[in-house]
């Protein structure tokens, strides 16, 4: 929701936006990529392994629809090359705790990059130069979000979802349902 609003404030929309999700083969990356693809974004996930990335991209498209591709990025030394290829308007890091995936030199001042969000809260952060508490901070011309910056909204969504579990005993809280709750809260 925060990424959507940040894009809109910069004159862009999720539908049609180019979004790169680093470490997109993990559970967080898969769901984020899927929800963006479902909303009409042009999504690229990164994976260290070609076969894993292709398999996960296909699984995301099967579940969520939309368009998802994979770019191989074995480590942070390949980040600039991947961003050159994918030309993202949004960069989302969903990598593991304490792993730098995107050095500052790879994203800072990059033409066309509007929003960058790092969901990693453990140093070193996944996107170098973003602070954990960034909440729509502008860094090098890019609107940035850190894990704590998006955490307050995430907790509101979690609380609302848990409350719904007490209202119905047949409710399934999959990624799509949780995204609907987030949209209701963000409205």
N, C-alpha and C positions, 0 to 999 in steps of 0.2 A: 504494500500500500504506500509506504514512504517512497519507494523507488518510482512508483507510478506518479505520485504527486510531484516528485522532483523532476521527472521527465516532462510532465505537463508544464511546470513552471519555466522550463527551458524551451518550450514550443514544440515538444515532441509527444508522441503517444506510444504506448506499449505495442499496440497493433502496428506491425510494420517495422518496429525498432530492431536493430541488430544488437543481440545480447550474447555476451560470452560468459559462461559459467566455468570458472576454473575448478578442477577436481569434481567435474560434473557426474562422475560415475558413482559417487557415494550417495547415501540416502538423502542428505540435505540437497545436494546438487541436483540429483535426479528429480526431486519434487519441485524445486525452484524452476529448473529448466522446463519441466512438464507444464507447470502453471503458466509460465511465460509463453510457451508454444501454443497452449490452449487459447491464450488471449490474442494470438495472431502475430507474435514476435518471430523474428528470424533468429533462431537459437543455435549457438555452437557450444558444445561442452568440450572440456579438455580431459584427456586421459594420458597416463604414462604409457599405456599399452594400446596399440592399434586395435587389436581384436576386442579387448574389453570395451573400448570406446564405441566401436561400431555396434556391438551387441546392445549396449546400454542405450545408445541413441535410438535404435530400432524399438527397444522396449518402451522408451518414453513416448515415441510416436504412436505405438500401439495403444498405450493406455490413455494418453492425453490428446492425441491428434497433433496437428500442426507440423512444422518443419524443424527438425533437429539434426545437426551435423556434428561430427567429432573432429577435433584437431589433436594430434599427438603433441604433448608437451611433457617431456621426460623430467624436466626440472626447471628452475627459475631462469636458467641461462637461455631458454628457448621462448620466454614470455614475449619479448618484443617482436620476434618473428611471428608468433601466433597472433598477436594483436595487429600486426601489419596485414596479415591474411584476412582476419575476421572483421577488422574495422568497426569495433563495437561502439555503440552509443552508451551501453551499460556494461560495466564489468562487475561481476559478482564472484567473490571468492567463497567457495564452500569447502575449502581444503581442511585437512586435519590440524589440530591444535599444534601451535609451535612450529609450523612449516612455512617458510617464505616461498611463495609461488610467483609473485609479481614484484620485481624490484621497481623502485620509484622511477628510475630512468626509462622503464618500459611503458609507463602509463602517463606520467606527468607531462602536461602540455600536448598530449596526443590530439591531433585534429579529429573532431567528431565525437570524442568521448565526453559525455555529458554527466554521467553518474557512475560512481564506483562505491561498492559496498563490500566490506570485509566482515564476514561472520565469525572470524577467528578472534578469540579474546585472549589467547595465551601467546606471549612473546616468544619468538619474533612473530609479528602478525603476518598474515598471508599476503597482504598488499602493503608493501613498504611505503610509509609516508602518511597512511591513514591512521588516525588516533582511535583508540577503542571507544571513546565517548563521542566521536564525531556524530552530529545529528543535523545533517544538511550543511556542514561546514564547506566552505569553498577552499580548495587546495589546488594550486596550479591550474585554475580555470575549470575545475571539475567539482561537482557537488558530491561530497563524500559522507558515508555512513560507516560507523564502527559497530561492533557487536553490541556494546552497551547502548549506543545511540538508537538502535532498533529494538533493544530489549524491552523497553517499557511498553511499546505497542504489542510486542510478542506476548508479554505477560497478560495484557488485557484480553488478548485472543484466547490464551490458555484458560484463563478464569471463566470466560464466557462459554467455552467449550465444556469445561467441567460442570458448570451450572446446568447446561443442557442435558448432560448425562443424568442428572437428578430429575429432570422433567420427563424423560422417556427412557424406557429400558430396552428399546430396540434400535437405538441410534448408533450409527457407525460413523466414526470421525476419521474419514480418510482425508487425504490432502485436498481434494476438491471441496468437501464439506467445510473443512477448516478455512479454506480460502473464502468461501461464502460468508462465514462468520466474520472474517477479517474485513470483508467489503462492507458488511452491515455496520461494524464498529467504526470504520473509517468514513462512512457516509455522513 
